[in-house]
Amino acid sequence: MPTYDYQCKQCGYTFETFQSMKDDALKVCPKCGQESLKRLIGTGAGVIFQGNGFYETDYKKKAPEKAASSEPS
Ligand SMILES: [Zn+2]
């Protein structure tokens, strides 16, 4: 059974709950009672929002360095 993280956009309350896949997403915040819950992606064990690797590959800029020194012999 996966755990889901919810965060209330209203009061900022964050909590984790067990739900089965086919359950509807929760809406009502147990703290403030507003329908402003947002389900966070990621299954309990930390958030998987770290896409660091992507940047670095973009940065790979290989400028061709030509040794423009002509040696007269
Ligand atoms: Zn709330």
N, CA, C, O and the ligand as a Tripos MOL2 file, in Angstrom:
@<TRIPOS>MOLECULE
protein
  293   291    74     0     0
PROTEIN
NO_CHARGES

@<TRIPOS>ATOM
      1 N           0.8440   -1.2060    0.0000 N.3       1 MET1
      2 CA          0.0000    0.0000    0.0000 C.3       1 MET1
      3 C           0.8680    1.2400    0.0000 C.2       1 MET1
      4 O           1.6750    1.4550    0.9040 O.2       1 MET1
      5 N           0.6940    2.0280   -0.9990 N.am      2 PRO2
      6 CA          1.5400    3.2280   -1.1010 C.3       2 PRO2
      7 C           1.1090    4.3220   -0.1420 C.2       2 PRO2
      8 O          -0.0620    4.4400    0.2200 O.2       2 PRO2
      9 N           2.0530    5.0870    0.2420 N.am      3 THR3
     10 CA          1.7140    6.2680    1.0390 C.3       3 THR3
     11 C           1.7190    7.4850    0.1420 C.2       3 THR3
     12 O           2.5030    7.5860   -0.8020 O.2       3 THR3
     13 N           0.8500    8.3790    0.4480 N.am      4 TYR4
     14 CA          0.7920    9.6050   -0.3240 C.3       4 TYR4
     15 C           1.0290   10.7980    0.5820 C.2       4 TYR4
     16 O           0.5980   10.8310    1.7340 O.2       4 TYR4
     17 N           1.6940   11.7280    0.0500 N.am      5 ASP5
     18 CA          1.9100   12.9730    0.7710 C.3       5 ASP5
     19 C           0.9190   14.0150    0.2840 C.2       5 ASP5
     20 O           0.6970   14.1920   -0.9140 O.2       5 ASP5
     21 N           0.3460   14.6810    1.2350 N.am      6 TYR6
     22 CA         -0.5620   15.7610    0.8870 C.3       6 TYR6
     23 C          -0.0840   17.0380    1.5190 C.2       6 TYR6
     24 O           0.5060   17.0530    2.6000 O.2       6 TYR6
     25 N          -0.3570   18.1030    0.8150 N.am      7 GLN7
     26 CA         -0.0670   19.3910    1.4070 C.3       7 GLN7
     27 C          -1.2550   20.3080    1.1970 C.2       7 GLN7
     28 O          -1.8410   20.3670    0.1160 O.2       7 GLN7
     29 N          -1.5860   21.0050    2.2350 N.am      8 CYS8
     30 CA         -2.6850   21.9470    2.1630 C.3       8 CYS8
     31 C          -2.1670   23.2960    1.6750 C.2       8 CYS8
     32 O          -1.2400   23.8790    2.2370 O.2       8 CYS8
     33 N          -2.7930   23.7540    0.6260 N.am      9 LYS9
     34 CA         -2.3510   25.0270    0.0780 C.3       9 LYS9
     35 C          -2.8110   26.1900    0.9370 C.2       9 LYS9
     36 O          -2.3040   27.3060    0.8320 O.2       9 LYS9
     37 N          -3.7750   25.9030    1.7800 N.am     10 GLN10
     38 CA         -4.3570   26.9450    2.6050 C.3      10 GLN10
     39 C          -3.4940   27.2360    3.8340 C.2      10 GLN10
     40 O          -3.1030   28.3730    4.0980 O.2      10 GLN10
     41 N          -3.2190   26.1690    4.5660 N.am     11 CYS11
     42 CA         -2.5090   26.3830    5.8290 C.3      11 CYS11
     43 C          -1.1090   25.7830    5.8420 C.2      11 CYS11
     44 O          -0.3580   25.9430    6.8040 O.2      11 CYS11
     45 N          -0.7740   25.0950    4.7640 N.am     12 GLY12
     46 CA          0.5810   24.5760    4.6720 C.3      12 GLY12
     47 C           0.7940   23.2550    5.3900 C.2      12 GLY12
     48 O           1.9130   22.7460    5.4430 O.2      12 GLY12
     49 N          -0.2600   22.7070    5.9340 N.am     13 TYR13
     50 CA         -0.1720   21.4560    6.6530 C.3      13 TYR13
     51 C           0.2070   20.3220    5.7080 C.2      13 TYR13
     52 O          -0.3980   20.1600    4.6490 O.2      13 TYR13
     53 N           1.1920   19.5520    6.0880 N.am     14 THR14
     54 CA          1.6290   18.4450    5.2590 C.3      14 THR14
     55 C           1.5030   17.1560    6.0350 C.2      14 THR14
     56 O           1.8630   17.0990    7.2110 O.2      14 THR14
     57 N           1.0010   16.1350    5.4000 N.am     15 PHE15
     58 CA          0.8880   14.8540    6.0840 C.3      15 PHE15
     59 C           0.9410   13.7240    5.0790 C.2      15 PHE15
     60 O           0.8490   13.9150    3.8670 O.2      15 PHE15
     61 N           1.0950   12.5400    5.6420 N.am     16 GLU16
     62 CA          1.2340   11.3520    4.8310 C.3      16 GLU16
     63 C           0.0800   10.4400    5.1380 C.2      16 GLU16
     64 O          -0.3400   10.3440    6.2910 O.2      16 GLU16
     65 N          -0.4380    9.7740    4.1460 N.am     17 THR17
     66 CA         -1.5270    8.8610    4.4270 C.3      17 THR17
     67 C          -1.4190    7.6130    3.5770 C.2      17 THR17
     68 O          -0.8930    7.6460    2.4640 O.2      17 THR17
     69 N          -1.9150    6.5300    4.1020 N.am     18 PHE18
     70 CA         -1.9610    5.2920    3.3320 C.3      18 PHE18
     71 C          -3.2250    5.2790    2.4990 C.2      18 PHE18
     72 O          -4.3190    5.5290    3.0030 O.2      18 PHE18
     73 N          -3.0670    4.9910    1.2490 N.am     19 GLN19
     74 CA         -4.2270    4.8960    0.3800 C.3      19 GLN19
     75 C          -3.9400    3.8510   -0.6650 C.2      19 GLN19
     76 O          -2.7930    3.6060   -1.0380 O.2      19 GLN19
     77 N          -4.9920    3.2510   -1.1220 N.am     20 SER20
     78 CA         -4.7790    2.3600   -2.2460 C.3      20 SER20
     79 C          -4.8820    3.1840   -3.5180 C.2      20 SER20
     80 O          -5.4540    4.2740   -3.5310 O.2      20 SER20
     81 N          -4.3240    2.6460   -4.5710 N.am     21 MET21
     82 CA         -4.2520    3.3700   -5.8370 C.3      21 MET21
     83 C          -5.6150    3.8360   -6.3180 C.2      21 MET21
     84 O          -5.7470    4.8970   -6.9290 O.2      21 MET21
     85 N          -6.6170    3.0330   -6.0350 N.am     22 LYS22
     86 CA         -7.9120    3.3450   -6.6160 C.3      22 LYS22
     87 C          -8.7390    4.3000   -5.7580 C.2      22 LYS22
     88 O          -9.8310    4.7190   -6.1420 O.2      22 LYS22
     89 N          -8.2030    4.6270   -4.6130 N.am     23 ASP23
     90 CA         -8.9020    5.6170   -3.8010 C.3      23 ASP23
     91 C          -8.8120    7.0020   -4.4180 C.2      23 ASP23
     92 O          -7.8340    7.3510   -5.0780 O.2      23 ASP23
     93 N          -9.8190    7.7500   -4.1950 N.am     24 ASP24
     94 CA         -9.7770    9.1250   -4.6710 C.3      24 ASP24
     95 C          -8.7910    9.9390   -3.8490 C.2      24 ASP24
     96 O          -8.5360    9.6620   -2.6770 O.2      24 ASP24
     97 N          -8.2710   10.9090   -4.4830 N.am     25 ALA25
     98 CA         -7.3630   11.7950   -3.7680 C.3      25 ALA25
     99 C          -8.1420   12.5780   -2.7200 C.2      25 ALA25
    100 O          -9.2840   12.9830   -2.9360 O.2      25 ALA25
    101 N          -7.5040   12.7750   -1.6040 N.am     26 LEU26
    102 CA         -8.1580   13.5550   -0.5570 C.3      26 LEU26
    103 C          -8.2370   15.0200   -0.9540 C.2      26 LEU26
    104 O          -7.4290   15.5270   -1.7310 O.2      26 LEU26
    105 N          -9.2110   15.6590   -0.4070 N.am     27 LYS27
    106 CA         -9.3650   17.0790   -0.7500 C.3      27 LYS27
    107 C          -9.4130   17.9680    0.4720 C.2      27 LYS27
    108 O          -8.8720   19.0730    0.4930 O.2      27 LYS27
    109 N         -10.0700   17.4550    1.4780 N.am     28 VAL28
    110 CA        -10.2980   18.3120    2.6420 C.3      28 VAL28
    111 C          -9.1530   18.1940    3.6440 C.2      28 VAL28
    112 O          -8.8080   17.1030    4.0960 O.2      28 VAL28
    113 N          -8.6020   19.2940    3.9630 N.am     29 CYS29
    114 CA         -7.5210   19.3410    4.9300 C.3      29 CYS29
    115 C          -8.0560   19.0230    6.3200 C.2      29 CYS29
    116 O          -9.0230   19.6350    6.7750 O.2      29 CYS29
    117 N          -7.4230   18.0630    6.9940 N.am     30 PRO30
    118 CA         -7.8770   17.6960    8.3290 C.3      30 PRO30
    119 C          -7.5580   18.7680    9.3600 C.2      30 PRO30
    120 O          -8.0570   18.7310   10.4850 O.2      30 PRO30
    121 N          -6.7660   19.6740    8.9860 N.am     31 LYS31
    122 CA         -6.3390   20.7020    9.9300 C.3      31 LYS31
    123 C          -7.2550   21.9190    9.8720 C.2      31 LYS31
    124 O          -7.7800   22.3610   10.8940 O.2      31 LYS31
    125 N          -7.4380   22.4510    8.6810 N.am     32 CYS32
    126 CA         -8.2080   23.6850    8.5830 C.3      32 CYS32
    127 C          -9.5720   23.4760    7.9330 C.2      32 CYS32
    128 O         -10.4130   24.3740    7.9350 O.2      32 CYS32
    129 N          -9.7850   22.2710    7.3710 N.am     33 GLY33
    130 CA        -11.1020   21.9640    6.8490 C.3      33 GLY33
    131 C         -11.3770   22.5200    5.4570 C.2      33 GLY33
    132 O         -12.4890   22.3930    4.9440 O.2      33 GLY33
    133 N         -10.3940   23.1180    4.8600 N.am     34 GLN34
    134 CA        -10.5670   23.6550    3.5250 C.3      34 GLN34
    135 C         -10.3290   22.5720    2.4760 C.2      34 GLN34
    136 O          -9.5850   21.6180    2.7040 O.2      34 GLN34
    137 N         -10.9610   22.7330    1.3510 N.am     35 GLU35
    138 CA        -10.7120   21.7950    0.2550 C.3      35 GLU35
    139 C          -9.5220   22.2600   -0.5600 C.2      35 GLU35
    140 O          -9.6530   22.6470   -1.7210 O.2      35 GLU35
    141 N          -8.4050   22.2160    0.0440 N.am     36 SER36
    142 CA         -7.2510   22.7450   -0.6830 C.3      36 SER36
    143 C          -6.0390   21.8350   -0.5580 C.2      36 SER36
    144 O          -4.8940   22.2860   -0.5240 O.2      36 SER36
    145 N          -6.3260   20.5490   -0.4900 N.am     37 LEU37
    146 CA         -5.2110   19.6200   -0.4320 C.3      37 LEU37
    147 C          -4.6550   19.3680   -1.8170 C.2      37 LEU37
    148 O          -5.3690   19.3470   -2.8190 O.2      37 LEU37
    149 N          -3.3860   19.1830   -1.8250 N.am     38 LYS38
    150 CA         -2.7100   18.8910   -3.0660 C.3      38 LYS38
    151 C          -1.8780   17.6360   -2.8350 C.2      38 LYS38
    152 O          -1.1490   17.5450   -1.8470 O.2      38 LYS38
    153 N          -1.9800   16.6950   -3.7180 N.am     39 ARG39
    154 CA         -1.2160   15.4710   -3.5300 C.3      39 ARG39
    155 C           0.1770   15.6610   -4.1020 C.2      39 ARG39
    156 O           0.3650   16.0640   -5.2500 O.2      39 ARG39
    157 N           1.1190   15.3600   -3.2700 N.am     40 LEU40
    158 CA          2.4920   15.5170   -3.7100 C.3      40 LEU40
    159 C           2.9580   14.2310   -4.3760 C.2      40 LEU40
    160 O           2.6010   13.1310   -3.9560 O.2      40 LEU40
    161 N           3.7320   14.3850   -5.3840 N.am     41 ILE41
    162 CA          4.2600   13.2210   -6.0740 C.3      41 ILE41
    163 C           5.4150   12.6470   -5.2740 C.2      41 ILE41
    164 O           6.1870   13.3730   -4.6480 O.2      41 ILE41
    165 N           5.5110   11.3440   -5.3100 N.am     42 GLY42
    166 CA          6.5510   10.7060   -4.5140 C.3      42 GLY42
    167 C           5.8910    9.8440   -3.4700 C.2      42 GLY42
    168 O           4.8600   10.2170   -2.9110 O.2      42 GLY42
    169 N           6.4660    8.7100   -3.2040 N.am     43 THR43
    170 CA          5.7910    7.7610   -2.3360 C.3      43 THR43
    171 C           6.4430    7.7050   -0.9760 C.2      43 THR43
    172 O           7.1270    6.7400   -0.6360 O.2      43 THR43
    173 N           6.2300    8.7280   -0.2190 N.am     44 GLY44
    174 CA          6.6490    8.6890    1.1740 C.3      44 GLY44
    175 C           8.1370    8.8780    1.3980 C.2      44 GLY44
    176 O           8.5610    9.7120    2.1980 O.2      44 GLY44
    177 N           8.9090    8.1010    0.6890 N.am     45 ALA45
    178 CA         10.3400    8.1110    0.9830 C.3      45 ALA45
    179 C          11.0300    9.3030    0.3390 C.2      45 ALA45
    180 O          11.8540    9.1480   -0.5630 O.2      45 ALA45
    181 N          10.6940   10.4560    0.7990 N.am     46 GLY46
    182 CA         11.3550   11.6340    0.2930 C.3      46 GLY46
    183 C          10.8150   12.0560   -1.0550 C.2      46 GLY46
    184 O          10.1570   11.2790   -1.7470 O.2      46 GLY46
    185 N          11.0860   13.2400   -1.4050 N.am     47 VAL47
    186 CA         10.5690   13.7720   -2.6520 C.3      47 VAL47
    187 C          11.5550   13.4980   -3.7770 C.2      47 VAL47
    188 O          12.7710   13.5530   -3.5930 O.2      47 VAL47
    189 N          11.0140   13.2110   -4.9160 N.am     48 ILE48
    190 CA         11.8740   12.8360   -6.0420 C.3      48 ILE48
    191 C          11.9220   13.9600   -7.0600 C.2      48 ILE48
    192 O          11.6800   13.7660   -8.2520 O.2      48 ILE48
    193 N          12.2390   15.1250   -6.5580 N.am     49 PHE49
    194 CA         12.2160   16.2660   -7.4570 C.3      49 PHE49
    195 C          13.5960   16.7930   -7.7810 C.2      49 PHE49
    196 O          13.7700   17.9700   -8.0970 O.2      49 PHE49
    197 N          14.5570   15.9260   -7.7000 N.am     50 GLN50
    198 CA         15.9050   16.4110   -7.9100 C.3      50 GLN50
    199 C          16.4190   16.0020   -9.2810 C.2      50 GLN50
    200 O          16.8750   14.8760   -9.4810 O.2      50 GLN50
    201 N          16.3400   16.9160  -10.1970 N.am     51 GLY51
    202 CA         16.7900   16.5940  -11.5440 C.3      51 GLY51
    203 C          18.1120   17.2480  -11.8500 C.2      51 GLY51
    204 O          18.2740   17.9060  -12.8780 O.2      51 GLY51
    205 N          19.0250   17.0710  -10.9790 N.am     52 ASN52
    206 CA         20.2980   17.7590  -11.1320 C.3      52 ASN52
    207 C          21.0500   17.3700  -12.3920 C.2      52 ASN52
    208 O          21.6630   18.2080  -13.0530 O.2      52 ASN52
    209 N          20.9940   16.1170  -12.7030 N.am     53 GLY53
    210 CA         21.7880   15.6160  -13.8150 C.3      53 GLY53
    211 C          21.5330   16.3230  -15.1220 C.2      53 GLY53
    212 O          22.4210   16.4240  -15.9690 O.2      53 GLY53
    213 N          20.3330   16.8080  -15.2840 N.am     54 PHE54
    214 CA         19.9660   17.3770  -16.5710 C.3      54 PHE54
    215 C          20.7740   18.6270  -16.9150 C.2      54 PHE54
    216 O          21.2240   18.8180  -18.0440 O.2      54 PHE54
    217 N          20.9330   19.4440  -15.9250 N.am     55 TYR55
    218 CA         21.6270   20.6950  -16.1700 C.3      55 TYR55
    219 C          23.0320   20.4630  -16.7140 C.2      55 TYR55
    220 O          23.4760   21.1020  -17.6680 O.2      55 TYR55
    221 N          23.6900   19.5470  -16.0810 N.am     56 GLU56
    222 CA         25.1040   19.4180  -16.3490 C.3      56 GLU56
    223 C          25.3800   18.9650  -17.7700 C.2      56 GLU56
    224 O          26.3820   19.3450  -18.3770 O.2      56 GLU56
    225 N          24.4770   18.1460  -18.2930 N.am     57 THR57
    226 CA         24.7110   17.7020  -19.6690 C.3      57 THR57
    227 C          24.5120   18.8470  -20.6420 C.2      57 THR57
    228 O          25.1440   18.9110  -21.6960 O.2      57 THR57
    229 N          23.6150   19.7550  -20.2630 N.am     58 ASP58
    230 CA         23.3930   20.9070  -21.1300 C.3      58 ASP58
    231 C          24.5900   21.8370  -21.1560 C.2      58 ASP58
    232 O          24.8460   22.5620  -22.1170 O.2      58 ASP58
    233 N          25.2930   21.7750  -20.0680 N.am     59 TYR59
    234 CA         26.4150   22.6870  -19.9470 C.3      59 TYR59
    235 C          27.6290   22.2330  -20.7360 C.2      59 TYR59
    236 O          28.6040   22.9670  -20.8990 O.2      59 TYR59
    237 N          27.5430   21.0340  -21.2080 N.am     60 LYS60
    238 CA         28.7090   20.4890  -21.8930 C.3      60 LYS60
    239 C          28.9350   21.2570  -23.1860 C.2      60 LYS60
    240 O          28.3660   20.9600  -24.2370 O.2      60 LYS60
    241 N          29.7440   22.1990  -23.0610 N.am     61 LYS61
    242 CA         30.0080   23.0190  -24.2280 C.3      61 LYS61
    243 C          31.4730   22.8780  -24.5730 C.2      61 LYS61
    244 O          32.3440   23.4320  -23.9030 O.2      61 LYS61
    245 N          31.7220   22.1490  -25.5970 N.am     62 LYS62
    246 CA         33.1240   21.9510  -25.9300 C.3      62 LYS62
    247 C          33.5100   22.9110  -27.0370 C.2      62 LYS62
    248 O          33.1860   22.7220  -28.2100 O.2      62 LYS62
    249 N          34.1920   23.9110  -26.6310 N.am     63 ALA63
    250 CA         34.6790   24.8340  -27.6290 C.3      63 ALA63
    251 C          35.9460   24.2330  -28.2360 C.2      63 ALA63
    252 O          36.9010   23.9100  -27.5300 O.2      63 ALA63
    253 N          35.9300   24.0950  -29.5260 N.am     64 PRO64
    254 CA         37.1240   23.5420  -30.1800 C.3      64 PRO64
    255 C          38.2610   24.5470  -30.1060 C.2      64 PRO64
    256 O          38.1710   25.6590  -30.6260 O.2      64 PRO64
    257 N          39.2930   24.1430  -29.4700 N.am     65 GLU65
    258 CA         40.4140   25.0660  -29.3290 C.3      65 GLU65
    259 C          41.4520   24.7950  -30.3990 C.2      65 GLU65
    260 O          42.0830   23.7390  -30.4420 O.2      65 GLU65
    261 N          41.5980   25.7500  -31.2270 N.am     66 LYS66
    262 CA         42.6140   25.5730  -32.2580 C.3      66 LYS66
    263 C          43.8730   26.3140  -31.8720 C.2      66 LYS66
    264 O          43.8390   27.5010  -31.5480 O.2      66 LYS66
    265 N          44.9100   25.6510  -31.9070 N.am     67 ALA67
    266 CA         46.1790   26.3170  -31.6510 C.3      67 ALA67
    267 C          46.5340   27.0870  -32.9100 C.2      67 ALA67
    268 O          47.0020   26.5310  -33.9030 O.2      67 ALA67
    269 N          46.2980   28.3620  -32.8310 N.am     68 ALA68
    270 CA         46.4560   29.1760  -34.0230 C.3      68 ALA68
    271 C          47.8760   29.7180  -34.1550 C.2      68 ALA68
    272 O          48.1180   30.7810  -34.7260 O.2      68 ALA68
    273 N          48.7530   28.9780  -33.6300 N.am     69 SER69
    274 CA         50.1270   29.4420  -33.7590 C.3      69 SER69
    275 C          50.8350   28.6460  -34.8620 C.2      69 SER69
    276 O          51.0320   27.4350  -34.7640 O.2      69 SER69
    277 N          51.1880   29.3440  -35.8610 N.am     70 SER70
    278 CA         51.8880   28.6690  -36.9510 C.3      70 SER70
    279 C          53.3880   28.8340  -36.7330 C.2      70 SER70
    280 O          53.9020   29.9360  -36.5430 O.2      70 SER70
    281 N          54.0310   27.7470  -36.7670 N.am     71 GLU71
    282 CA         55.4700   27.8310  -36.5140 C.3      71 GLU71
    283 C          56.2240   27.8160  -37.8510 C.2      71 GLU71
    284 O          56.2370   26.8260  -38.5810 O.2      71 GLU71
    285 N          56.8120   28.8930  -38.1130 N.am     72 PRO72
    286 CA         57.6560   28.8820  -39.3250 C.3      72 PRO72
    287 C          58.9240   28.0920  -39.0900 C.2      72 PRO72
    288 O          59.6170   28.2940  -38.0930 O.2      72 PRO72
    289 N          59.2110   27.2380  -39.9600 N.am     73 SER73
    290 CA         60.3850   26.4250  -39.7220 C.3      73 SER73
    291 C          61.5460   26.8640  -40.5840 C.2      73 SER73
    292 O          62.6260   26.2780  -40.5080 O.2      73 SER73
    293 ZN         -5.2540   23.2270    5.7830 Zn       74 ZN74
@<TRIPOS>BOND
     1     1     2 1
     2     2     3 1
     3     3     4 2
     4     3     5 am
     5     5     6 1
     6     6     7 1
     7     7     8 2
     8     7     9 am
     9     9    10 1
    10    10    11 1
    11    11    12 2
    12    11    13 am
    13    13    14 1
    14    14    15 1
    15    15    16 2
    16    15    17 am
    17    17    18 1
    18    18    19 1
    19    19    20 2
    20    19    21 am
    21    21    22 1
    22    22    23 1
    23    23    24 2
    24    23    25 am
    25    25    26 1
    26    26    27 1
    27    27    28 2
    28    27    29 am
    29    29    30 1
    30    30    31 1
    31    31    32 2
    32    31    33 am
    33    33    34 1
    34    34    35 1
    35    35    36 2
    36    35    37 am
    37    37    38 1
    38    38    39 1
    39    39    40 2
    40    39    41 am
    41    41    42 1
    42    42    43 1
    43    43    44 2
    44    43    45 am
    45    45    46 1
    46    46    47 1
    47    47    48 2
    48    47    49 am
    49    49    50 1
    50    50    51 1
    51    51    52 2
    52    51    53 am
    53    53    54 1
    54    54    55 1
    55    55    56 2
    56    55    57 am
    57    57    58 1
    58    58    59 1
    59    59    60 2
    60    59    61 am
    61    61    62 1
    62    62    63 1
    63    63    64 2
    64    63    65 am
    65    65    66 1
    66    66    67 1
    67    67    68 2
    68    67    69 am
    69    69    70 1
    70    70    71 1
    71    71    72 2
    72    71    73 am
    73    73    74 1
    74    74    75 1
    75    75    76 2
    76    75    77 am
    77    77    78 1
    78    78    79 1
    79    79    80 2
    80    79    81 am
    81    81    82 1
    82    82    83 1
    83    83    84 2
    84    83    85 am
    85    85    86 1
    86    86    87 1
    87    87    88 2
    88    87    89 am
    89    89    90 1
    90    90    91 1
    91    91    92 2
    92    91    93 am
    93    93    94 1
    94    94    95 1
    95    95    96 2
    96    95    97 am
    97    97    98 1
    98    98    99 1
    99    99   100 2
   100    99   101 am
   101   101   102 1
   102   102   103 1
   103   103   104 2
   104   103   105 am
   105   105   106 1
   106   106   107 1
   107   107   108 2
   108   107   109 am
   109   109   110 1
   110   110   111 1
   111   111   112 2
   112   111   113 am
   113   113   114 1
   114   114   115 1
   115   115   116 2
   116   115   117 am
   117   117   118 1
   118   118   119 1
   119   119   120 2
   120   119   121 am
   121   121   122 1
   122   122   123 1
   123   123   124 2
   124   123   125 am
   125   125   126 1
   126   126   127 1
   127   127   128 2
   128   127   129 am
   129   129   130 1
   130   130   131 1
   131   131   132 2
   132   131   133 am
   133   133   134 1
   134   134   135 1
   135   135   136 2
   136   135   137 am
   137   137   138 1
   138   138   139 1
   139   139   140 2
   140   139   141 am
   141   141   142 1
   142   142   143 1
   143   143   144 2
   144   143   145 am
   145   145   146 1
   146   146   147 1
   147   147   148 2
   148   147   149 am
   149   149   150 1
   150   150   151 1
   151   151   152 2
   152   151   153 am
   153   153   154 1
   154   154   155 1
   155   155   156 2
   156   155   157 am
   157   157   158 1
   158   158   159 1
   159   159   160 2
   160   159   161 am
   161   161   162 1
   162   162   163 1
   163   163   164 2
   164   163   165 am
   165   165   166 1
   166   166   167 1
   167   167   168 2
   168   167   169 am
   169   169   170 1
   170   170   171 1
   171   171   172 2
   172   171   173 am
   173   173   174 1
   174   174   175 1
   175   175   176 2
   176   175   177 am
   177   177   178 1
   178   178   179 1
   179   179   180 2
   180   179   181 am
   181   181   182 1
   182   182   183 1
   183   183   184 2
   184   183   185 am
   185   185   186 1
   186   186   187 1
   187   187   188 2
   188   187   189 am
   189   189   190 1
   190   190   191 1
   191   191   192 2
   192   191   193 am
   193   193   194 1
   194   194   195 1
   195   195   196 2
   196   195   197 am
   197   197   198 1
   198   198   199 1
   199   199   200 2
   200   199   201 am
   201   201   202 1
   202   202   203 1
   203   203   204 2
   204   203   205 am
   205   205   206 1
   206   206   207 1
   207   207   208 2
   208   207   209 am
   209   209   210 1
   210   210   211 1
   211   211   212 2
   212   211   213 am
   213   213   214 1
   214   214   215 1
   215   215   216 2
   216   215   217 am
   217   217   218 1
   218   218   219 1
   219   219   220 2
   220   219   221 am
   221   221   222 1
   222   222   223 1
   223   223   224 2
   224   223   225 am
   225   225   226 1
   226   226   227 1
   227   227   228 2
   228   227   229 am
   229   229   230 1
   230   230   231 1
   231   231   232 2
   232   231   233 am
   233   233   234 1
   234   234   235 1
   235   235   236 2
   236   235   237 am
   237   237   238 1
   238   238   239 1
   239   239   240 2
   240   239   241 am
   241   241   242 1
   242   242   243 1
   243   243   244 2
   244   243   245 am
   245   245   246 1
   246   246   247 1
   247   247   248 2
   248   247   249 am
   249   249   250 1
   250   250   251 1
   251   251   252 2
   252   251   253 am
   253   253   254 1
   254   254   255 1
   255   255   256 2
   256   255   257 am
   257   257   258 1
   258   258   259 1
   259   259   260 2
   260   259   261 am
   261   261   262 1
   262   262   263 1
   263   263   264 2
   264   263   265 am
   265   265   266 1
   266   266   267 1
   267   267   268 2
   268   267   269 am
   269   269   270 1
   270   270   271 1
   271   271   272 2
   272   271   273 am
   273   273   274 1
   274   274   275 1
   275   275   276 2
   276   275   277 am
   277   277   278 1
   278   278   279 1
   279   279   280 2
   280   279   281 am
   281   281   282 1
   282   282   283 1
   283   283   284 2
   284   283   285 am
   285   285   286 1
   286   286   287 1
   287   287   288 2
   288   287   289 am
   289   289   290 1
   290   290   291 1
   291   291   292 2
@<TRIPOS>SUBSTRUCTURE
     1 MET1         2 RESIDUE 1 A MET
     2 PRO2         6 RESIDUE 1 A PRO
     3 THR3        10 RESIDUE 1 A THR
     4 TYR4        14 RESIDUE 1 A TYR
     5 ASP5        18 RESIDUE 1 A ASP
     6 TYR6        22 RESIDUE 1 A TYR
     7 GLN7        26 RESIDUE 1 A GLN
     8 CYS8        30 RESIDUE 1 A CYS
     9 LYS9        34 RESIDUE 1 A LYS
    10 GLN10       38 RESIDUE 1 A GLN
    11 CYS11       42 RESIDUE 1 A CYS
    12 GLY12       46 RESIDUE 1 A GLY
    13 TYR13       50 RESIDUE 1 A TYR
    14 THR14       54 RESIDUE 1 A THR
    15 PHE15       58 RESIDUE 1 A PHE
    16 GLU16       62 RESIDUE 1 A GLU
    17 THR17       66 RESIDUE 1 A THR
    18 PHE18       70 RESIDUE 1 A PHE
    19 GLN19       74 RESIDUE 1 A GLN
    20 SER20       78 RESIDUE 1 A SER
    21 MET21       82 RESIDUE 1 A MET
    22 LYS22       86 RESIDUE 1 A LYS
    23 ASP23       90 RESIDUE 1 A ASP
    24 ASP24       94 RESIDUE 1 A ASP
    25 ALA25       98 RESIDUE 1 A ALA
    26 LEU26      102 RESIDUE 1 A LEU
    27 LYS27      106 RESIDUE 1 A LYS
    28 VAL28      110 RESIDUE 1 A VAL
    29 CYS29      114 RESIDUE 1 A CYS
    30 PRO30      118 RESIDUE 1 A PRO
    31 LYS31      122 RESIDUE 1 A LYS
    32 CYS32      126 RESIDUE 1 A CYS
    33 GLY33      130 RESIDUE 1 A GLY
    34 GLN34      134 RESIDUE 1 A GLN
    35 GLU35      138 RESIDUE 1 A GLU
    36 SER36      142 RESIDUE 1 A SER
    37 LEU37      146 RESIDUE 1 A LEU
    38 LYS38      150 RESIDUE 1 A LYS
    39 ARG39      154 RESIDUE 1 A ARG
    40 LEU40      158 RESIDUE 1 A LEU
    41 ILE41      162 RESIDUE 1 A ILE
    42 GLY42      166 RESIDUE 1 A GLY
    43 THR43      170 RESIDUE 1 A THR
    44 GLY44      174 RESIDUE 1 A GLY
    45 ALA45      178 RESIDUE 1 A ALA
    46 GLY46      182 RESIDUE 1 A GLY
    47 VAL47      186 RESIDUE 1 A VAL
    48 ILE48      190 RESIDUE 1 A ILE
    49 PHE49      194 RESIDUE 1 A PHE
    50 GLN50      198 RESIDUE 1 A GLN
    51 GLY51      202 RESIDUE 1 A GLY
    52 ASN52      206 RESIDUE 1 A ASN
    53 GLY53      210 RESIDUE 1 A GLY
    54 PHE54      214 RESIDUE 1 A PHE
    55 TYR55      218 RESIDUE 1 A TYR
    56 GLU56      222 RESIDUE 1 A GLU
    57 THR57      226 RESIDUE 1 A THR
    58 ASP58      230 RESIDUE 1 A ASP
    59 TYR59      234 RESIDUE 1 A TYR
    60 LYS60      238 RESIDUE 1 A LYS
    61 LYS61      242 RESIDUE 1 A LYS
    62 LYS62      246 RESIDUE 1 A LYS
    63 ALA63      250 RESIDUE 1 A ALA
    64 PRO64      254 RESIDUE 1 A PRO
    65 GLU65      258 RESIDUE 1 A GLU
    66 LYS66      262 RESIDUE 1 A LYS
    67 ALA67      266 RESIDUE 1 A ALA
    68 ALA68      270 RESIDUE 1 A ALA
    69 SER69      274 RESIDUE 1 A SER
    70 SER70      278 RESIDUE 1 A SER
    71 GLU71      282 RESIDUE 1 A GLU
    72 PRO72      286 RESIDUE 1 A PRO
    73 SER73      290 RESIDUE 1 A SER
    74 ZN74       293 GROUP 0 **** ****
